[in-house]
Amino acid sequence: QVQLVESGGGLVQPGGSLRLSCAASGSIVSISDMGWYRQAPGKERELVARTTSGGRTNYADSVKGRFTITTDNGKNTVYLQMNSLKPEDTAVYYCNAQIRTYFRSSYTDYWGQGTQVTVSS
């Protein structure tokens, strides 16, 4: 019914930049929140950044000032611009969205498949 497709991960040197994209498609009526989470080996999944349909954003303390989350509502797409990357940012990054579909009146959590970000020299 709904797919979240991520792109933009890869290998980058410390201090470099990457831009992640996540496009939602399918039987979408509306999207409330969209965000990015990450999971490093041996660690729990954690929030990186999140934005609401009203434009409010929140960031993990570890990425404030370095990462920026934006959306293109017309394309049901969320972006994560990551600057000044550090080795500790290495993780699989997952897109998340709360979506209402034509088949269900309430909002449901959907997840992308994940994209690997590796920061290493």
CORFENJO-V720917 format. One record per residue. PSI is psi in degrees with one decimal (999 if undefined). OMEGA is omega in whole degrees, 0 to 359 (999 if undefined). D_FIRST is the distance of its C-alpha to the first C-alpha in Angstrom with 2 decimals. Layout:
psi=PSI omega=OMEGA d_first=D_FIRST
psi=PSI omega=OMEGA d_first=D_FIRST
This chain:
psi=-45.7 omega=181 d_first=0.00
psi=138.8 omega=175 d_first=3.81
psi=140.8 omega=171 d_first=6.91
psi=119.3 omega=183 d_first=10.45
psi=118.9 omega=182 d_first=13.13
psi=154.5 omega=174 d_first=16.67
psi=164.0 omega=173 d_first=19.96
psi=-4.6 omega=178 d_first=23.61
psi=174.3 omega=178 d_first=24.88
psi=-165.6 omega=180 d_first=28.13
psi=131.0 omega=181 d_first=31.76
psi=150.7 omega=178 d_first=33.93
psi=154.8 omega=175 d_first=37.44
psi=136.7 omega=183 d_first=38.34
psi=-9.8 omega=181 d_first=38.64
psi=-175.6 omega=183 d_first=36.13
psi=151.5 omega=171 d_first=32.91
psi=153.8 omega=175 d_first=29.29
psi=119.1 omega=177 d_first=26.39
psi=145.2 omega=176 d_first=22.85
psi=149.4 omega=177 d_first=19.86
psi=117.4 omega=181 d_first=16.21
psi=128.3 omega=177 d_first=13.82
psi=136.5 omega=179 d_first=10.48
psi=162.2 omega=180 d_first=8.28
psi=-152.4 omega=185 d_first=5.36
psi=63.7 omega=187 d_first=5.64
psi=127.8 omega=172 d_first=8.21
psi=-49.8 omega=178 d_first=11.34
psi=158.7 omega=178 d_first=13.28
psi=130.2 omega=177 d_first=13.87
psi=-81.2 omega=182 d_first=16.90
psi=148.8 omega=171 d_first=17.96
psi=146.6 omega=182 d_first=17.32
psi=177.3 omega=179 d_first=19.46
psi=136.0 omega=174 d_first=20.73
psi=164.3 omega=176 d_first=21.98
psi=155.1 omega=178 d_first=24.08
psi=117.4 omega=176 d_first=25.48
psi=158.2 omega=180 d_first=28.81
psi=129.3 omega=178 d_first=30.25
psi=4.9 omega=181 d_first=31.63
psi=163.0 omega=178 d_first=30.30
psi=157.1 omega=176 d_first=27.64
psi=137.8 omega=182 d_first=24.64
psi=153.2 omega=177 d_first=25.87
psi=134.9 omega=173 d_first=24.85
psi=-53.9 omega=181 d_first=25.92
psi=150.5 omega=182 d_first=25.00
psi=146.6 omega=177 d_first=22.84
psi=144.9 omega=179 d_first=22.66
psi=166.9 omega=178 d_first=21.85
psi=-21.8 omega=177 d_first=20.90
psi=-2.3 omega=176 d_first=24.63
psi=1.5 omega=177 d_first=25.65
psi=142.4 omega=179 d_first=27.04
psi=152.1 omega=169 d_first=26.91
psi=149.5 omega=186 d_first=28.14
psi=151.4 omega=169 d_first=29.05
psi=145.0 omega=181 d_first=30.36
psi=-33.4 omega=185 d_first=34.12
psi=-15.9 omega=183 d_first=34.23
psi=-3.6 omega=181 d_first=32.41
psi=134.2 omega=181 d_first=33.81
psi=-11.4 omega=180 d_first=35.62
psi=-35.0 omega=182 d_first=34.07
psi=147.0 omega=177 d_first=30.31
psi=128.0 omega=178 d_first=28.70
psi=133.9 omega=177 d_first=25.15
psi=163.4 omega=179 d_first=24.13
psi=154.0 omega=169 d_first=21.18
psi=94.9 omega=188 d_first=20.60
psi=-31.0 omega=179 d_first=18.77
psi=-24.2 omega=181 d_first=18.75
psi=4.9 omega=183 d_first=16.77
psi=46.0 omega=185 d_first=14.59
psi=140.3 omega=175 d_first=16.54
psi=142.5 omega=182 d_first=18.70
psi=154.1 omega=172 d_first=21.81
psi=107.3 omega=175 d_first=24.31
psi=120.0 omega=184 d_first=27.78
psi=115.7 omega=179 d_first=29.83
psi=164.2 omega=178 d_first=33.59
psi=48.8 omega=184 d_first=36.58
psi=145.7 omega=181 d_first=34.58
psi=157.2 omega=177 d_first=36.29
psi=-33.1 omega=180 d_first=36.18
psi=-6.1 omega=173 d_first=34.85
psi=-6.1 omega=179 d_first=31.66
psi=124.9 omega=183 d_first=30.82
psi=171.5 omega=166 d_first=27.58
psi=127.1 omega=182 d_first=23.99
psi=130.4 omega=183 d_first=22.13
psi=136.3 omega=174 d_first=18.63
psi=143.4 omega=179 d_first=16.51
psi=143.2 omega=176 d_first=15.15
psi=145.6 omega=174 d_first=13.57
psi=114.4 omega=192 d_first=13.40
psi=138.8 omega=172 d_first=10.69
psi=130.2 omega=182 d_first=10.64
psi=175.3 omega=178 d_first=7.87
psi=-13.8 omega=186 d_first=9.12
psi=-9.1 omega=184 d_first=8.67
psi=131.1 omega=186 d_first=10.66
psi=-23.1 omega=182 d_first=13.78
psi=161.6 omega=178 d_first=14.35
psi=140.6 omega=181 d_first=13.27
psi=144.5 omega=176 d_first=11.56
psi=131.1 omega=173 d_first=12.49
psi=148.9 omega=182 d_first=10.39
psi=145.6 omega=171 d_first=12.54
psi=177.7 omega=184 d_first=13.24
psi=-12.7 omega=180 d_first=15.10
psi=146.5 omega=177 d_first=18.41
psi=134.5 omega=185 d_first=21.15
psi=130.9 omega=172 d_first=24.81
psi=122.6 omega=180 d_first=27.45
psi=123.7 omega=179 d_first=31.02
psi=110.8 omega=186 d_first=34.01
psi=148.2 omega=175 d_first=37.19
psi=999 omega=999 d_first=40.41
